[in-house]
Amino acid sequence: MPFQLKDIMQDWLLGQPVDYEAEDIVNGFNDVERIMGTGWLESAFRQTRGLAVSIQIIELGRTLKEIEGIPKGSNLISKIKTYYPCTMRHGNTKSARAKLDSTAFQSSDELHELAHALTVAKFVAYFRRHSLEIELEPELLIRTERRHPDFRIRHDGIWVYVEVVCPDLSEEARNIYKTLGRIADMNKKMRMDRVAEVYLFKDPTGTEIDHIIDKCTLMAESNLQPQECIFKNTAQIFTNPWNQERLPTFPPAIEEKRPILVFVDLQTKNEGGIAHGKRCVVKMPFLDERAQRILSEKSRQLSRDYPGLIIVNVSNAAGGLKRWPELIKRRLQPNLNRRISAVLVTESSISGRSMKTKNTLIEHPNPIHQLPRDLATIITS
């Protein structure tokens, strides 16, 4: 039985509004159900409901509708169908900013495969909406080796070969998050109505972590607030009374230009109609240096005879769109990575009541083949 708007609003959106037309909402749900099979939505999302899940479904329906009719499109749909439920088993690495069990930071090949398949599908659908011819997994003969880039786009008679990569949290970042989570776990020991913030200057040893926890909990116990200290050149610690209206963020003692990894443990309770809470925030700077390896590996999949585009989805990578374009631009030098005509750095997230995507296109200053101008305009539009 097809989905009706009132049922989607009640059973999936739980009454929350979204920034989509009614027709798009209904079509999104029904296209997913039709293409993935009856019952797939219930299997993939189980009892999870709400704004975020519903937006994912609407966007997925729009994407699947575009790719279902193209050659090899069924293979891509099958990958998404296989891996999508894994988000319910493993959680999303982006949610590391909230309190999660440490298993959420374990490496997951399933999550990576899902992110890759969804990114390929999303951009294939986007180019299809611009009436461009698309071929999935075309075969290329590079010297004596057969390669299969993710897809190619035909524009004004010119094929542009595209490789997609979705860096997630690196092993180093995962280990840092485990450290942040261990420190943030002291929130269990802290008294209610306290806010603690720990800014790490370096990756602490196990002993240093124990000392930071002891010092922070001792500071939080004091009736004299706020308190601040720099602890043995390892961390800067702040404690403050809980303020429901305005939870403070404190300035670090050292100006830091690197991206900051953040772990938050928040607990609240209601007593007599008055909300009380406590919060522990742990931060540490981290710079992801995988850009060169990614470009080197993916450029091998591209031909020297045609333009090549690499799409880097940094939605789950530390630093995101704020940092990765700079890392990539450094490595597109006149005599390096010349098979790459351009790199599109993209980041998607649910913002407000819809899915937002931000893109930055970085063109190589001296490529073997320039990216067609009109195609570059489509990519950045």
N, C-alpha and C positions, 0 to 999 in steps of 0.2 A: 504494500500500500504506500503510495507516494507521501512524502513529508508535506505537511501543511504548515503555513507560517505560524499559526497560533500554537501548534504543537512544538515547533522548534523554539519559539519564544519561551514557552512554559517549561519544557522538559530539558532543553539543552542550554539555552541562554539564561534560564532561571530569572526571566523578567528583565535582564539587563539590555539596554539598547546598544546597537552597533552602527558603525558608519557605513552601512551597505544598504542598497535599495532592497526592498522586500523581494523583488524578483530574483536578485542575485543570491540572497540568502536561501530561498527555496530551491533554486536551480543548483546551487553549490552542494547542498545536502543530497538532493536527488541524483545528481551526477555521480557523486561518490558512491552512493548506494547501488546505482545501476552498473558502474564500471567495476567496482571492487567486489560486488556481490552482496546479496541480501544477508544481513546479519554482520557484515564486516565492521561496521561502525561500532556496534555493541561489543564485538570481540576486541577491537583495537583500543577502545577508550573505556571499556568496562563501565564502572560507575562514575567516572570522572566527567564532570560537567562544568559549565561556566563560560565566561567570556573568552578566555584564551583558547580553550578546546574548540569552541564553535567557530572562532575566526580561522583556526587551522583548517577546519573542515570546509568552510566556504572557499578559502583560497585553494585548497587541494582540489575541490570540484572544478574550479575554473581552469586549473592547470591540466588535470586529467582529460578534460573535454577537448583540449587543443592537441594532445599527443596521442589520443587513442587511435586516430585514423592513419598515422604515418607509419612507414615501414620500420620494423623493430620497435615501434612504440609499445607494443604489448610486452616486450622484454623489460622495458623500463618500468611499466606499470606493475609488472610482476615483482620486480625488486622492491618497489615501494610497498606493495601489498605484503611482502615477506617481512620486511624490516620495521614497518611503522609501529607495530605493537611493542617493539623493544623500548620505546620511550616510556612506556608505563612500567617496564621492569627495572630500568636503570636510572630514570630521572634524566634531567637535562643539565649538561655541564654549566650552562649559563646560570642555573639557579644556585651556583656556588656562593652567590652573594647572600643567600639566606642559609639558615641552619639546615644541614642535610647530614644524613648518615655518611660515613667515610666511603662506603661502597659506591657512592655516586661519583667519586673521583677516580674509580678504577677504569682502566682502558677498556673500551668497548668497540670491537670491530663492527658490531651491528649498528651502533650509533653512527659510526663513520660512514658505513655503506649507505645508511638512510640519508644522512646529510648530503652525501654526494649525489645520490639518485634524485633527491628532491631539488637540488640546485640545478642539475642538468635539466630536469623536467620544467622547472620554473623558467629558465632562460630559453629553452626550446619553445615553450608556449608563448613567451614574450615576442620572440622573433616571428613566430607563426602569425601572431596578431598583426604584424607589420607586413604580412603577405610575402615573407621570404621563404625560399625553398630550403628545407632542412633535411639532412641525412644523418641518422644516428650511427655511431661506430663505423665510419667509413674505413676502408683498408688503404694503407699507405705503404709503399715499398721504399724504405730508406736504406740505401746501399743494398745489402742482401737481406735485411730484416723487415718482416711485416709488422706494421704498427697500426693500432686502431685508436685514434683520438676519440674523445667523447662524442663529438658531432662536428658537422661542417655546415656553413651557411653560404648559400649562393646569392651573390649581390652583383647586379650588372654583369652577369656572365663570369664572375670571378668567385672561386671557392675560397672561403676563409675557414681554416681548421681551428677548432676550439678544444682546449683541455680545461677541465674543471678540477679544482683542488679545494678541500675543506679542512684546513688545519684546525684541530681541536686543542684542548689543553695539552701542552707538551708534558713529558714525564717529569721534567723539572718543576713545571707549574703545579702539577698534581701533588708533588711532594711538598711544595710550599703551602698549598691549601691544607694538606694534612697537618702541617705545623700550625697554621693559623687556626684550624679547627680545634686542635688540642689546647691551645691557649684560650680560645673562646669558650671552651667547655667549662672554664672556671665560673661561668655565669651561674652554674648550679650552686656554687658555694657563696655567691654574693648575696647580700641582703637586698630585699625588694626596695624599690625607689632609688636605684643607683644606675648610673651610666658610666661605663668604663671604656676607654679607648686606648689601644696599644699600637704604637707605630714602630715597627721593627726597622733598625738600620741595616741589619744583615740577617742571614739565616742562622738562627740560634742553635746551639747544641742542646742536647737533652737536659743537661744540668742547668743551662741558662733558662730554658723554658720553665723548669720548676721554680727557679728563683723569681722569674717575671710573674708567674702566677701568685706566688706567695706575697710578693711586694704589692701587686695590684689589689688582691683581696684585702690586705691590711689597710691600704689607702682607702678602699671603698667602705670599710667599717667605721672609719672616723666620722664623727659628727661635724667636724670642721671641713666644709666643702666650698668650692672645688679644690682639688689637689692636683699637683703636677710634679713630675720628676723625670730626669734623664737617668736611666738605670744602667750603670756600668758600661756606657758607650754601646749598649746593645739595643735599647728600646727607650722610647719616650712614652710615658704613661700619664693619662689623665683620668680623673674620676670626678663625677659631678652628680648632684641630685637629679632624680628623674623629673622631667618636666613634660607632661603630656602634650602641651601646646607646642613646644619647640625642643626637639632633641638636638643638642649641640654637636657640631663637628669641629674639632680643635685643629689649629694650624701646626704642622710639623716644624721641628726646630731646624731641620735641614731642607733647603729647597731641592726638590726632586723632579727631574724632567721625565723620568721613566714612568711607564704605566704602573698603576697601583693595583695589586690584588687585594681584595677585601673579603673578609668573612664576618658575618653578623650572627650573633645569637640573641634573640629577642624573646622575652617571656612577659606575658601580661596576665592580670587577673582583675576581677571586679568584686569590690567589697562595698556593700551598701550603696550600689549605684555609682560608685566612684572608681574609675579605672586606675590601677597601679601597674607599674611595670619595671623591668630592669633590662638593660641592654649592654652587651659586650661587643665591641667592634675591634677587629685586629686587621692591620694593614701592613703590606710589605711591597716595596718596589720590585718590579721584575721586567726584564727586557727579553722579548722573544727574538732569537736570531736565526730562525729557520728559513728566512726568505731566500737566501742564496741556494740552499739545498733544494727547495721547492722549485725555483725557476730552472735550475740545472736539470732536475729530473723531468720536469714537464716539457722543457724545450726539446728533449730527445724524441718526443712523440710528434713533433711538428716537422713539416716539410720545408726544405730550402727553396722549393719551387712555388710556394703559395704563401699568402699572409697567414700569420698565426696569432691567435688570441688566447690568453690564459685568464680564466675567471677564478679569482681567489675569494672564497666565501669565508670571512673572518668573524662570523656571528658568534662562534664558540671559541675564538682564539683570544688569549690575553692581549690587551692593547687595542683590539678591534680596529675600527676605521680611523681612530685617532692616531694610531701608530704605524700600522702596516703600510700605508701608501709611502711613507718616508723610507721605510726599510726596503721596499721594492724599488723605489726610484733610484736609490744609491747603486743598485745592481743592474740597472739598464744603462750601461755605459756604451760609448760609441763602438768599442771593440769587443763587447761582451754580450752574450745572449741575443745575437742578432737575428735568430730565427723568430724571436718573439716580436711581433709588430706592436703589440700593446698588452697591458695587463689591466683587467677590470677588477678592482677591489670592491667587494659588495658586503653589506651587512644588513640583516633583516631582524626585526623584533616587533613584538606586539606593543604598540604605543597607543595609549588611550583606548579607542574602540575599533581599531583596525590594524592591519599589518603594514608596517612601514619599511621600505627598503631604501637605503642610501648607497650610492655608487660613486666611485672615483676612478676615472679612466686615466691611465698613465701610458702615454705613447713612447715607444723607443725613439731616442734621438737619431739613430742611424741604423734602421732595420734593413734587412735584405729586401723586404717588401713592405710598403706602407699599408696601413689599414685604410680601406676606402673611406673617403671623407663622409659620404652619406651614411655609411654604416656606423662610423664613429658618432655621428649625430644621433642616430637611432639608439645607440647604446647608452648615451649620456642623457637622453631625453627623459 
